Every structure is written in C-alpha cells, then in structure tokens.
Amino acid sequence: MNTKQVKAFGTEAADANLEKLNIQRREITPNDVEIDIEYCGVCHSDLHFARNDWGFSVYPVVPGHEIVGTVVGVGANVSKYKIGDSVAVGCLVDSCRSCANCKVDLEQYCPEWVGTYGGHDKHLDMQTFGGYSESIVVDEHFVLSLPANLDKAAIAPVLCAGITTWSPLRHWKVGKDTKVAVVGLGGLGHMAIKLADALGAEVTLISRSPDKTQDAMNLGADRVVISTDESQMNAVQGYFDLIIDTVPYIHDINPYVGTLSTNGTLVLVGYLGPLDPMLNSMPMIMGRKTVAGSLIGGIAETQELLDFCGEHGITSEIEMIKIQDINEAYERMLKSDVHYRFVIDMSSLKK
C-alpha cells in the first residue's frame, strides 16, 4: 500500500523525551477519511504509553487520542463526511466489527479493538500512530461529528476524559434522582462533575484537598466531602448510588465503598492495576454493593456524548500548549499541575 510521510512528535525509547520525527500514514482507502489535525488533547495514557509504564509499548511511539481537525480527503465509499467537515477521532480507530460487543456498539470491548496509537494497522501491518502529528487517516466508522457551537480545542478532551466518565454515567442510568460522587478532580473528574450535573444528578466531589472546593462548585458539584475528614466521611455513609473513581494512581478504595447505598456501585475509570490495600468484601456483601470498572465508550456512545455536549454547551477546561512544550507538560501532569487538561495546538508542529 502506498504511504506518505508526515511530521509528528514522538519517542524512540521509554527513557527518551518526545521529539520531532517523521511517520508514515497510509494513502486513503475507499472507506477512509483523511484529517488535518488542529488540536490534540494530552491524556495520562499518553505519558504511560510513551514511558512503557504498562510494559507493552512498541517504539517509536506517537501518542494522542483526543483528536480534532478538518477533513481534507475522503475515499470513494465514504458517505458521512466531506472535505471541510469538522470531525474528531477518539481512542479507537478499528475493531473486528463482527463480535458480540461490536454488534451492540461496544467496540471498546472488542477483543480485536485497535487503539489510535499502539494498535495494529492492518493496512500497513505496523503499529498505529496517534494525534501528535500533522494528519491522520481513519476508517469512516471511527470518525465522529463535532457540534458546530463548541470550541474545537476545548472539545478535544471529551474524546477520552469525557467518554470515560460518560459511559458509566449512562450505563448506570444516572438521572435527576441519582446521588453521584466523583473521586478526584483532575481531567476525568472535572468532566464527570459537568456531565453528571447536566444529567440532573446530585453531585458530590470527594477530595483530599479543601482547596478544590470552589472549583468543584463552579463546575457543577452540589457539595464537597474531604476524604481525610472522618466526620465528613461518616456523614455520607450509605449515601451514594454511584461513585466514579477517577484517581489515576494506586489508592485505598475501601473508605469509598462504605459510602455506597444498598445496590450502589463504585466504578474505577482512572487506575489500571492491582488494588492495594486489598478490597474488604464485608461492606459489599452486607449491602449488595459493587466495585466495577469501565473503559471509554463505543463509537455510537461517543457521538451521543458529543451531541449532548453540544446541546448543553459542555467542554473541557483546558490549558493550550505548543507541541514543543510536551515534555514539560508531561512532568507537570505527573504533579497534577494542570487545570484541567492540556491541549496541543498542532499548528505549532508545522512551524
């Protein structure tokens, strides 16, 4: 298959900085859409994958799965998009299309799902490269339409941080009678608060930091509970129908399980790995409480989210950076020094 060379930012090794490099993109097939990338959000997963924290990165790595841009080419069979359309690409660029999960729009759980970076491009028989690049070629099925009324840069993090929290909110049928708690006020947490509030839920932030109280209230929280304050935690024992835990590092979830109501669920969306300390099953059994996990969302659900954001005027709170500042941004992200999501102005790559 014919390819073309495009500029990108990536890394050749786990211990190396990201820097400018060239990658190959496939020429568009009949079902493909070519997108000129204007903005790309920065996710914790980008950092983890670039540094091989999960142990399966293949180099070179070009991260980025919160992609917003403009269509500059379409294949002969493409019917949903035309040149000039504003579109987006999230965490997925392919799946088998035929398994039980794919048939019900749960491509994120397909055994053969292909990530926007670090996946396997069946056309080129090589790994996929993400949105820290000039352009990307994606099958039409995995391209998303953008609401015209939203800021294109600020909508980028919705493609990951937004859908990661939206999917459990929808799965557990959050609405006006639901009591929702969000653990952690970062990139995922601030989106969870905005979305739960827009769905009509009563929203509580659980945080270690009293300093985040005003921010949480401004985002749509009804109250803040400080997790290190025993009296405040005792006051919400057995209270929440759903807890969305967005904390991206290992932590003790046992105190939160006790705040679930009977039949309540704590869903982990931020941390991947073994729990430490171990989960105490006693409060779960005594209240039929559940600890669950959730992974992004399928294409239909992500489009539903984008449409919902358009209807309610919801975007992410962002800090814009140039691609040349990405290594500094990674270090700041490790320190939670971002309010609340970095977005790269990809025009900086072309300069």
N, C-alpha and C positions, 0 to 999 in steps of 0.2 A: 504493500500500500504506500502511496505517496505521502510524504510528510513535508512540513515546513518548519523552519526554525523560528522560535520566538524568544524574547527576553523574559527572564524570570529571576526570582530571588529564592535561593535555597541553600542547602548544606550538603557537603560530601561526607560528613562524618558526625558522630554523636557529640564529639567534643569540639567541633568547629563552629564558628559563627556562620550565620546566614550571609551570603554574599551574592552578587550578580553572577548569573550563569545563563547558558542557553539550553533550551529543551526542544524536543520535537513534539509537535502536535500533528495529528492525522489530518489529511485533507477531508473535507466533509463527505460523508456517505449520503445516500438518498434520504436517510432518516435523521440526519444530524442538523444541529443549529450551531453556528459559529458566533461567539460572543466576544465583543471587545470589553474587557474588564475595566470598570471605572472605580469600583470600591471593593475592598475585601476586608471583612471583619477578622479579628485576631482572637482565637479561642485557646483555652488551656490545652486542648488536644493538639493544637499545632505545636506548642512547645514540647509536650510529652513525646510526640512522634519524631520531631526533629532531633531530640536528645536520646531517642531509643529507650525511654523510660519503661515501655511495655515489652521490650525485647524482641520485636518483630519488624522493625523498620528496615527498609531496603533503600540504599542510597544510590544516587542522590535523592534527597527529599525536598519537594517543593510543597509547603503546607498551604492551607487556605480552603475553607469550605463554607464561607459566608460571602457569596459572590453576587455582585450586582453589576449589570452592564447593559450594553445595547447590541441587538442582533445585527451582524454585518454579513451574514451568509446563511442560506438555508438549502437543504437538499431537496431533490425533486419530489419526494413524498411528504414533505413537511406541510402540514395544513393549519397548525395552530398559531404559527408565528411568521412574521415577515420582517424584512430588513427595516431597521429603525425602531423596532419594538423595544421597550424597556423590560428586561427579564432578570431572573435570578436563578442561581444554582446553589443548592444546599449540600448536605453531606453525602448524597448518593448520586451516582451517575449511571448505574446499571444494576440489574438483577436478573434472575432467571426468567421472570415473567410468567412462570407456569406452576410454581409450587403453591401449596395451600395458602401460605402467607401472601404471596404476590396476588393471588386471585381475589383477596379481600383488602387490597390496598395497604398491606403491611410489609412493604418492600424492605423496611429496616430490619425485619426478622427473617428475611430470605437467607438460606444457607449460602447462597452464592452472590449476596449483595456486593456491589463494587463501590468502595469509598472514592470520594472525589480526589483524594490523594492516598497513596499507599495501597491502592487496589490493583486489580489486573485488567488492563485494557486488552480486550480480546482481539481488537483490530490490529494492534501493534505488537501483541504478545510481550508486553512490558508493563511496569508499574504506572499507575496514573499519577499525574502531577496536578497540584491544586491551584488556587486562585492568586497566589503571589506571582502573577505573570501577566503578560500583555493581553492574552486571549485564551479562550478555551473552546473546545469542540465537544458538544454533549448531545446525546440522543434526545430527540424532541420530548419523549415521555418524561424525562427528568428535568426539563426546563419549566420554570414557574413564571407566572404573570405577576407583574407588580401593580399595586394600586397607584393611580396617577397622582393622588393627592398627598403622598408621603415623600418625605425627604429620602432620596436614594441612598445616601450614605448611612443615615440613621436606621434604615430598614435592614441593612445587611446583617446585623447580629440576630435578627429574628430567624434567619435561616438555620441557626443552631441553638443559640441560647433561648430563643423564643419557642421553637418547636419542641425542644427538650422539656420545657415546662408545660407547654400547651397540651401535649399528648396525654400526660397523666391527668391533667385537669379535665379533659374531655372523657377519658376512659372511666374515671371515677365520677363522672356526671356532676361536676361542680355547677352549682347554680345559686339562686338567691337564698336558699335555706341552708347552705353549706358553710361550715366553720373550717376555714383553711388556715394552716400555719405554714410559714416559709422559714426554713432554717438557713441562715446565711444571706447576706446582702451583697452579692457580687454581680457578675454578668448574668448568671442564671437567675439569682434571687430577685433582682430588681425587675426582670421580665415576668417572673412568676407573680409578683405582687400586682403589677399592672394588669396582667391578664385575668387573674382571679377577681380582682376588683371590678373589671369590666364585665365579668360574667355574673356579677351581683353577689358574690360571696362575702362573708365577714372574714377579713384578712388580718392575720397577726404575724408580725415578724418575730422570730426567736433569734436572738443575737447575744454574743458575749459583750458587745460594745454599746454602752448607752449613747455614745456619740452619733450613732446611726439613727437615732430615734426620729429626728426631724426629717431626715431624708426619706425614711420609710413612710412617714405620714404624708409627705409630699407626693410620693409615688402611688399612694392609694391604700396604705395599711390603716386599719382602724385602731391598732394598738401595737405596742412593742413589749415583749417579755424578755427580760435579761436572764439568760440561761444560768449564769453564775449566782443568781439571787434565789436562794432556796424558797423564800416566801412567795416570790412571783411564780416560780415553777409549781409550787404546791397549789396555787390558786387556779391553775389550769389543768389539774389532774383530771383525766377522763373527759376532756372538753372537745378536742378537735376530731372532725370527721376525716380529714386528710391532712397529712403533713408532707410537704415537698422538701426534701433534704438536699440542698444544693452544694454542700461543703465539698471541695474537691480533694481533700486530703483525709487521711485516716483519723477517725474520731469516735468517741463513745456515743452510740445512738440510744443506749438503754434509758437515759433520762427522758428522751422524747417519746418513747413507746408508752410510758406511763401517762402521758398527756392525751393519748388517743381515747376516743369514746369507744363504747362497745361497737364492734364491727368496723372500727376505724382502721385506716391504712397509713403507714409511713412508707413513702416511695423514695428510693435513692436514685438520684439522677446525676450527682456530681462526682462521686468517688467510685473508682473501679479497683477492687482488690479485697483481701480478707479483712473481716471486721476484728478490731482489737480495741477494748476488751471484747470477749465473746458476748453474743446476744443471749440475754436471760429470757427463756421461754415462759417463765411463770406469768408475767402480766399479759402475755399474748394469749395463753391458754385460758386464763381467768376472765378475759374479756373478748375472746374471739377477735383478737387484733392481728393485723397482718403487716409484715415487713416485705416490701416488694421492690422491684427495680423497673426502670423504664428507659428505653433508648430512642432518642429523637422521635421521628414520625414518618409515616409514608408520604408519598407524593400528594395524594388527594388531601390528606390531613394538613400538610404544609400549605397547600393552596388555600384550604379553608381558613387557616390561621392568617395568611396574608390578606385575604378578603376581610376577615374580622378586624384586623389592624387598620385596614383602610376605612371601614365603617366607623370605627371608634377613635381614629386618629392616634393610634399607638405606634410608637417607635422606641428604639433603644436610646439610652443616654450614652453618648459617645465622646471620645477624645480622638480627634483626627491626627494621624501621623503620616510622615513620609516613609516609603519603603526603606530608605537608608537608615531609619531610626528603629528598625525592627528588633535588633539585638538588645538595645536599651529597653525597648518596650517589654521584651520577654523578662528581663531582670526586674522591671517594675511590677510586672504581673505576678511574679513569684512573691513579691512583698505586698500584694493586694493594693498596689498604688495605681489604681485606675478607676475612673468614675464614669461609667461602669464597664465600658467596653472600648478597646482600641479598634479603630477602623483605618485602614490604609487607603490613602488617596493614590490610586495606582497610576495616575498621570505622572507621579514622581519617578516611576520606573523608566519612563520614556525620555526623561531629560538627560 
